Amino acid sequence: MTIDTFTRKTIYPNIDVYTNLLPDIGMIYEYMKESEEDAKGQYFVSDWSKWSIFGTYSSYEMRDENHLTGKSSEFLERYRREKYFYDRIVEAYDVAVADYIEKNNIEMPPVWTKVNPSFCKYHSEIEYGQEADLTMQYHSDYFEAESEMPGNKFLITCTMYINDDYDGGEIAFYVNGDRVEYKPEPGSIVIFPSKPPYYHAVKKIKNGNKFLVRKFITYPFAGTQEWLSNQMNHGPIRWAEMEKTRLEKAKDDMPDVIFGPREEKEYSRMDIHEKLNAPETK
């Protein structure tokens, strides 16, 4: 199946929603649910494992070339279904990401990588966050406290939504004092910067489970000169211990970094209908 057209909406500067990339999303949903229920990592994707308190997740798993030798027709059909939803999801992501980078004039680093997709299922009725109606608290995928450290850094976040047979589950953004929410449609892809100030959360999911796919663009970072000098001056082991303590404290402080003290929080509101740009069809 080829992708000829798609629709793009900008719900906030640098936050774009892509639709019409997966007309077969109903089939993809059925195959993904089947995989999560009983595949146990036998076929194309890995076993669905516990995802913190949120639910379960799976990802692509490299297989030996003899993996399919001598398998039954039923096994091969299950393999085909999992490979089908994987291939279709990657194809849709590639189209959306290429358009997003071009449309938003994103200056890409010399080396960058599209991380393999992670398939996720949120359980219903999970609450976790600063507000009672959140399943996932406000955060950015780029952890600011690690900005000077060597390692792969998140640049662009891409989230695909698979189903809508549940209540709630909106993705909520908090950007420069503005709040905006989007109620996911099956097959839609939301793309936005991974770095602050693009904080995002997930509203509480009720009366059903929510399937989605996470994918990121990352880039390698060698570390700042100051960080590397500190490592040399303190020694790798001592510096690692010092950094561990600093990062643990930074994680504890994250809610106040984003919102300020709870009793002083004030949000400016934005009307989603006014902020929506007219959809663009490609």
VOGU-3710 file (C-alpha; in Angstrom, 3 decimals, decimal comma):
1> mtidtftrkt> 0,000/0,000/0,000  1,356/3,421/-0,959  0,587/6,759/0,662  -0,579/9,292/-1,913  -2,183/12,023/0,211  -2,328/13,121/3,802  -3,699/16,002/5,836  -1,706/18,193/8,191  -3,064/20,505/10,893  -0,963/22,798/13,054
11> iypnidvytn> -2,516/23,009/16,530  0,286/25,173/17,928  3,559/26,424/16,418  5,744/23,351/15,740  3,015/20,919/16,871  1,503/19,217/13,828  -1,162/16,528/13,511  -1,070/14,222/10,462  -4,092/12,210/9,351  -5,156/10,053/6,373
21> llpdigmiye> -1,829/8,224/6,336  -3,297/4,912/7,493  -6,654/4,124/5,880  -6,191/0,549/7,142  -5,910/1,623/10,798  -8,793/-0,652/11,822  -6,880/-3,712/10,627  -3,691/-2,469/12,288  -5,591/-2,064/15,564  -6,935/-5,622/15,427
31> ymkeseedak> -3,498/-7,064/14,653  -1,869/-5,057/17,450  -4,496/-6,079/20,009  -4,029/-9,715/18,986  -0,261/-9,376/19,416  -0,584/-7,839/22,878  -3,046/-10,484/24,064  -1,206/-13,709/23,329  1,774/-13,442/20,934  4,385/-13,688/23,733
41> gqyfvsdwsk> 7,128/-12,483/21,413  6,948/-15,528/19,147  6,436/-13,795/15,829  7,786/-10,449/14,582  7,766/-8,013/17,531  9,108/-8,605/21,023  7,063/-9,846/23,962  4,737/-7,217/25,427  6,337/-6,331/28,768  5,244/-4,266/31,751
51> wsifgtyssy> 5,470/-0,525/31,054  5,981/1,007/34,499  2,535/1,619/36,038  0,993/2,549/32,701  0,421/-0,705/30,841  2,470/-2,825/28,430  4,823/-2,228/25,513  6,657/-4,032/22,716  9,163/-3,187/19,999  10,840/-4,575/16,907
61> emrdenhltg> 13,030/-7,603/17,559  15,792/-8,737/15,226  15,243/-12,385/14,309  17,564/-15,119/13,119  17,103/-15,870/9,421  15,949/-19,393/10,302  13,150/-18,094/12,548  10,408/-19,110/10,076  11,831/-22,457/8,969  9,395/-25,308/9,470
71> kssefleryr> 6,689/-23,145/11,028  2,977/-23,857/10,623  0,711/-21,827/8,358  -0,964/-20,377/11,456  2,418/-19,228/12,787  3,339/-17,670/9,449  0,024/-15,824/9,321  0,568/-14,345/12,775  4,090/-13,342/11,732  2,675/-11,704/8,600
81> rekyfydriv> 0,144/-9,707/10,641  2,736/-8,352/13,042  5,118/-7,501/10,227  2,246/-5,811/8,395  1,412/-3,390/11,215  5,117/-2,715/11,797  5,802/-1,932/8,126  2,708/0,254/7,695  3,454/2,253/10,833  7,078/2,882/9,807
91> eaydvavady> 5,968/3,898/6,302  3,462/6,426/7,670  5,977/7,822/10,142  8,592/8,315/7,446  6,191/10,346/5,307  4,989/12,497/8,219  8,464/13,143/9,638  9,907/14,160/6,260  7,070/16,640/5,767  7,372/17,970/9,334
101> ieknniempp> 11,099/18,658/8,974  10,604/20,431/5,651  7,487/22,385/6,629  8,943/23,648/9,917  12,439/24,303/8,529  14,004/22,107/11,190  17,782/22,413/11,179  18,865/18,810/11,550  22,216/17,872/13,118  24,884/16,289/10,889
111> vwtkvnpsfc> 24,046/12,832/12,279  20,590/11,791/13,458  18,614/8,579/13,827  14,973/7,528/13,587  14,560/5,221/16,577  12,591/2,015/16,045  8,940/2,328/17,076  7,716/1,270/20,497  4,182/-0,166/20,597  2,333/0,735/23,804
121> kyhseieygq> -0,938/0,068/25,584  -2,206/2,289/28,385  -4,431/0,587/30,935  -7,675/2,284/31,818  -8,127/4,357/34,992  -4,415/5,031/35,675  -3,717/8,285/37,532  -0,183/9,590/37,812  0,814/13,230/37,879  0,471/16,642/39,413
131> eadltmqyhs> -3,216/16,764/38,550  -5,822/14,137/39,386  -6,998/13,766/35,785  -3,622/12,811/34,308  -2,433/9,336/33,321  1,005/10,681/32,335  2,377/13,811/34,009  3,667/16,835/32,122  7,198/16,278/30,897  9,499/16,710/27,941
141> dyfeaesemp> 11,245/13,739/26,371  14,496/15,716/26,468  15,673/15,773/30,092  17,218/19,217/30,604  19,392/18,082/33,507  21,247/15,773/31,096  21,807/18,447/28,443  25,571/18,739/29,059  26,191/14,989/29,344  27,427/12,792/26,471
151> gnkflitctm> 24,875/10,485/24,891  21,963/10,344/22,479  19,583/13,302/22,823  15,926/13,501/21,837  15,183/15,996/19,073  11,701/15,235/17,691  8,867/13,255/19,276  6,364/11,401/17,087  3,307/9,678/18,557  0,817/7,647/16,532
161> yinddydgge> -2,629/6,805/17,879  -4,213/3,473/17,019  -7,736/3,419/18,514  -10,387/5,650/20,070  -12,713/3,164/21,817  -12,058/4,713/25,236  -12,898/7,983/26,989  -10,402/10,748/27,775  -6,788/10,157/26,784  -6,183/13,552/25,185
171> iafyvngdrv> -2,600/14,656/24,714  -2,228/17,942/26,583  0,526/20,465/25,883  1,858/23,238/28,100  4,031/25,594/26,038  5,196/29,038/27,091  2,218/29,452/29,415  -0,321/28,183/26,870  -2,334/25,004/27,178  -3,681/23,107/24,210
181> eykpepgsiv> -5,204/19,625/23,969  -5,794/17,185/21,135  -8,186/14,233/21,223  -6,427/11,553/19,162  -8,100/10,038/16,113  -7,198/6,494/15,038  -4,240/6,656/12,664  -3,284/10,245/13,530  0,342/11,180/14,158  1,318/14,088/16,407
191> ifpskppyyh> 4,836/15,473/15,899  6,487/18,109/18,069  9,901/19,129/19,476  11,221/16,876/22,224  12,851/19,757/24,098  11,326/22,272/26,508  9,209/24,356/26,417  7,111/21,649/24,731  5,860/19,885/27,849  3,143/17,320/27,296
201> avkkikngnk> 0,931/15,021/29,338  -1,805/12,420/28,815  -5,261/12,983/30,254  -6,829/10,176/32,256  -7,982/7,236/30,132  -11,340/5,695/31,057  -13,585/2,874/29,876  -11,061/1,183/27,646  -7,389/0,728/26,823  -5,441/3,119/24,620
211> flvrkfityp> -2,966/1,815/22,016  -0,308/4,085/20,595  3,129/3,984/18,994  6,067/6,105/20,122  8,941/7,024/17,850  11,726/9,552/18,266  14,460/11,242/16,295  17,683/11,364/18,286  21,193/12,646/17,712  24,569/11,856/19,315
221> fagtqewlsn> 26,118/14,470/21,585  29,732/14,310/22,737  29,195/16,328/25,921  30,116/19,899/26,765  33,736/20,788/27,417  32,851/21,733/31,001  31,211/18,366/31,679  34,159/16,453/30,212  36,633/18,568/32,207  34,748/17,831/35,434
231> qmnhgpirwa> 34,854/14,126/34,636  38,612/14,333/34,180  39,162/16,426/37,312  37,030/14,293/39,636  37,738/10,953/37,989  35,119/8,860/36,144  33,825/6,959/39,195  33,516/9,941/41,527  32,013/12,112/38,793  29,459/9,403/37,951
241> emektrleka> 28,380/9,297/41,610  28,089/13,089/41,739  26,039/13,152/38,536  23,741/10,400/39,802  22,942/12,456/42,905  22,374/15,597/40,839  20,050/13,846/38,381  17,972/12,261/41,135  17,443/15,686/42,690  16,593/17,164/39,287
251> kddmpdvifg> 13,884/14,538/38,744  12,392/15,338/42,146  12,287/19,038/41,228  10,706/18,592/37,776  7,087/19,543/38,590  8,158/22,885/40,085  10,462/23,535/37,130  7,517/23,198/34,749  4,714/24,804/36,697  6,128/26,633/39,699
261> preekeysrm> 4,768/25,967/43,201  1,364/24,283/43,077  -0,513/27,015/44,952  0,780/29,668/42,556  0,004/27,907/39,285  -1,829/30,002/36,772  -2,398/28,967/33,197  -3,362/31,055/30,259  -5,972/29,214/28,226  -6,136/28,929/24,481
271> diheklnape> -9,151/28,072/22,382  -8,256/25,054/20,281  -10,744/26,023/17,598  -9,143/29,425/17,180  -5,622/28,009/17,181  -6,268/25,304/14,600  -4,884/26,249/11,223  -6,855/25,231/8,178  -5,894/21,672/7,253  -3,419/21,249/4,445
281> tk> -3,791/18,269/2,139  -0,763/16,775/0,434
//
